[in-house]
Amino acid sequence: MSRDPGRVLRELLDAHGRTYAEEAGIRLRDTPQPLYRLLVLAHLLSARIRGSIAVATARALHEAGLRDPRRMAGADWQERVDALGRGGYRRYDERTATQLGDAAELLTERWGGDLRRLREQADGEVPETRRLLQEFPGIGPTGADIFLREVQRVWPGIAPYLDRKALQGAQRLGLPDDPGRLLELAGSTDPAVLAAALVRASVDRGVARDALDHAD
């Protein structure tokens, strides 16, 4: 039996229509601190670890006061390790603690702690923004994609950004893997919310199965 793709997508969005930044308690705005917290979240989510652990760890770093590059770079390495551990991020804690410190120093020295300056250096061009993001230790192609998927909510010049991982989620749901068609089906849904929901379907078979079951 063929399912109505619009209904499948509505079921997915009803159940999972929020960004990872929202889940991590980040009130995303186009200002330095929330953008930095999003960069840290993208770093954590890009590792081979459950998304729920990455989100909890982003919250733990914030609660430890490590919420801007100056504080992150100025923190003791063990302080960063301990905060990562409280979030459950133990498998990669030592390497990640070093990378977070180095990335914070790079952001401070090169862009004055403000990721908007990185965007300006890239002239708002998505490929160049993606390349510059990968200069941060611990941010590879996956981390850059995560950041761009989420930041499109406050950097409209990035939107719509539906990367390979989001399109894999669409395929798992039997939806079109064409970004334009997905945006049409999603109607007024924010592209960042659409991307996050599709990614959840990509990484969690249960999410996709539930959306399909409810669409029957």
PLY file of the C-alpha trace (Angstrom):
ply
format ascii 1.0
element vertex 216
property float x
property float y
property float z
element edge 215
property int vertex1
property int vertex2
end_header
0.00 0.00 0.00
1.40 3.38 -1.00
1.33 6.08 1.65
0.60 9.77 1.17
4.04 11.42 1.41
2.53 14.59 2.83
0.93 12.64 5.64
4.12 10.71 6.38
6.03 13.96 6.68
3.35 15.52 8.88
3.50 12.54 11.24
7.28 12.84 11.42
7.17 16.58 12.08
4.42 16.26 14.68
6.52 13.80 16.66
10.05 15.05 15.98
9.75 18.59 14.66
12.32 20.38 16.75
15.96 21.18 16.19
18.82 19.64 18.09
19.67 23.11 19.39
16.21 23.34 20.96
16.67 19.92 22.50
19.97 21.08 24.01
18.35 24.17 25.49
20.05 26.59 23.10
17.91 29.62 22.29
19.48 30.14 18.93
19.99 33.75 17.89
22.41 35.46 15.55
24.67 36.49 18.44
28.08 35.15 19.49
27.23 32.98 22.51
24.36 30.88 21.09
26.27 30.45 17.82
29.26 29.19 19.77
27.12 26.79 21.78
25.75 25.47 18.49
29.30 24.91 17.22
30.07 22.89 20.35
26.86 20.90 19.92
27.75 20.16 16.28
31.16 18.95 17.45
29.61 16.62 20.01
26.92 15.29 17.66
29.44 14.47 14.94
31.07 11.70 16.98
29.87 8.08 16.83
27.78 8.46 19.92
24.05 8.64 20.63
22.48 12.00 19.92
20.86 12.05 23.36
24.30 11.81 24.99
25.67 14.61 22.83
22.71 16.81 23.72
23.06 16.04 27.44
26.76 16.82 27.24
26.13 20.18 25.56
23.86 21.00 28.50
26.51 19.84 30.99
29.15 22.09 29.42
26.78 25.04 29.65
25.98 24.26 33.28
29.72 24.13 33.99
30.00 27.70 32.68
31.77 26.68 29.46
29.36 28.61 27.30
31.63 30.93 25.33
35.06 30.53 23.70
36.86 32.63 26.29
35.65 30.47 29.15
36.18 27.27 27.21
39.76 28.15 26.31
40.49 29.40 29.82
39.15 26.31 31.56
41.48 23.68 32.92
41.67 20.60 30.67
40.45 18.41 33.52
37.51 20.75 34.03
36.47 20.15 30.45
36.96 16.37 30.82
34.82 16.35 33.97
32.01 18.30 32.30
32.06 15.94 29.32
31.89 12.98 31.69
28.88 14.41 33.52
27.07 14.48 30.21
27.95 10.84 29.57
30.49 11.66 26.85
33.16 9.35 28.21
34.39 7.45 25.19
35.90 10.53 23.55
36.26 12.79 26.58
40.04 13.32 26.67
40.48 14.01 22.96
37.33 16.13 22.83
38.45 18.19 25.84
41.64 19.07 23.98
39.81 19.81 20.72
37.28 22.07 22.43
40.06 24.10 24.00
41.97 24.40 20.74
38.85 25.29 18.75
37.91 27.99 21.27
41.38 29.50 20.98
41.17 29.49 17.18
37.75 31.13 17.22
38.99 33.82 19.61
42.24 34.53 17.79
40.96 34.42 14.22
37.38 35.66 14.46
37.26 37.48 17.79
35.06 34.78 19.31
32.26 35.61 16.86
31.17 33.08 14.23
29.41 35.85 12.33
32.86 37.03 11.31
33.55 33.59 9.84
30.35 33.92 7.82
31.46 37.38 6.66
34.86 36.04 5.62
33.03 33.45 3.52
30.86 36.23 1.98
27.86 34.15 3.02
28.77 31.45 0.48
27.74 28.04 1.77
30.68 25.98 0.39
33.23 28.42 1.81
31.42 28.63 5.15
31.43 24.84 5.28
35.17 24.77 4.49
36.04 27.33 7.16
34.03 25.47 9.78
36.21 22.43 9.16
39.28 24.36 10.26
38.10 23.96 13.85
39.66 20.93 15.56
37.01 18.22 15.85
34.76 19.69 13.14
34.91 17.61 9.98
32.41 17.41 7.10
29.78 15.83 9.36
30.13 18.47 12.06
30.03 21.27 9.49
26.83 19.84 8.02
25.22 19.62 11.46
26.10 23.24 12.19
24.75 24.44 8.84
21.52 22.44 9.15
20.81 24.09 12.47
22.17 27.60 11.87
20.00 28.10 8.78
17.29 29.10 11.25
19.13 32.34 12.01
21.35 32.58 8.93
18.66 32.60 6.21
21.30 32.90 3.51
22.25 29.29 4.28
18.70 28.00 3.82
17.48 25.68 2.59
20.18 23.29 3.75
19.16 19.65 3.44
22.35 17.61 3.39
23.01 13.97 2.56
22.03 12.75 6.05
18.67 14.53 5.88
18.00 13.13 2.41
18.83 9.63 3.68
16.04 10.08 6.21
13.67 11.06 3.42
14.60 7.91 1.49
14.00 5.72 4.54
10.51 7.19 4.78
9.79 6.66 1.11
9.74 10.43 0.55
11.27 12.29 -2.40
15.00 12.85 -2.00
14.77 16.14 -3.89
15.18 19.13 -1.51
12.76 21.29 -3.45
10.02 18.67 -3.34
10.57 18.07 0.38
10.27 21.78 1.07
7.00 21.84 -0.86
5.64 18.94 1.17
6.74 20.62 4.41
4.85 23.82 3.61
5.62 26.55 6.14
7.87 24.34 8.29
11.22 25.93 9.06
13.91 24.20 6.94
16.04 23.68 10.07
13.16 21.81 11.74
12.54 19.77 8.60
16.23 18.85 8.37
16.43 17.82 12.04
13.34 15.62 11.78
14.63 13.91 8.65
18.00 13.30 10.29
16.28 11.65 13.26
14.56 9.32 10.80
17.92 8.61 9.21
19.73 7.69 12.42
16.85 5.92 14.22
14.82 3.25 12.45
12.21 3.46 15.18
11.51 7.10 14.37
10.95 6.25 10.72
8.84 3.20 11.53
6.56 5.16 13.86
5.99 7.88 11.25
5.13 5.28 8.64
2.85 3.35 10.98
0.92 6.47 11.99
0.52 7.49 8.36
-1.33 4.25 7.49
0 1
1 2
2 3
3 4
4 5
5 6
6 7
7 8
8 9
9 10
10 11
11 12
12 13
13 14
14 15
15 16
16 17
17 18
18 19
19 20
20 21
21 22
22 23
23 24
24 25
25 26
26 27
27 28
28 29
29 30
30 31
31 32
32 33
33 34
34 35
35 36
36 37
37 38
38 39
39 40
40 41
41 42
42 43
43 44
44 45
45 46
46 47
47 48
48 49
49 50
50 51
51 52
52 53
53 54
54 55
55 56
56 57
57 58
58 59
59 60
60 61
61 62
62 63
63 64
64 65
65 66
66 67
67 68
68 69
69 70
70 71
71 72
72 73
73 74
74 75
75 76
76 77
77 78
78 79
79 80
80 81
81 82
82 83
83 84
84 85
85 86
86 87
87 88
88 89
89 90
90 91
91 92
92 93
93 94
94 95
95 96
96 97
97 98
98 99
99 100
100 101
101 102
102 103
103 104
104 105
105 106
106 107
107 108
108 109
109 110
110 111
111 112
112 113
113 114
114 115
115 116
116 117
117 118
118 119
119 120
120 121
121 122
122 123
123 124
124 125
125 126
126 127
127 128
128 129
129 130
130 131
131 132
132 133
133 134
134 135
135 136
136 137
137 138
138 139
139 140
140 141
141 142
142 143
143 144
144 145
145 146
146 147
147 148
148 149
149 150
150 151
151 152
152 153
153 154
154 155
155 156
156 157
157 158
158 159
159 160
160 161
161 162
162 163
163 164
164 165
165 166
166 167
167 168
168 169
169 170
170 171
171 172
172 173
173 174
174 175
175 176
176 177
177 178
178 179
179 180
180 181
181 182
182 183
183 184
184 185
185 186
186 187
187 188
188 189
189 190
190 191
191 192
192 193
193 194
194 195
195 196
196 197
197 198
198 199
199 200
200 201
201 202
202 203
203 204
204 205
205 206
206 207
207 208
208 209
209 210
210 211
211 212
212 213
213 214
214 215
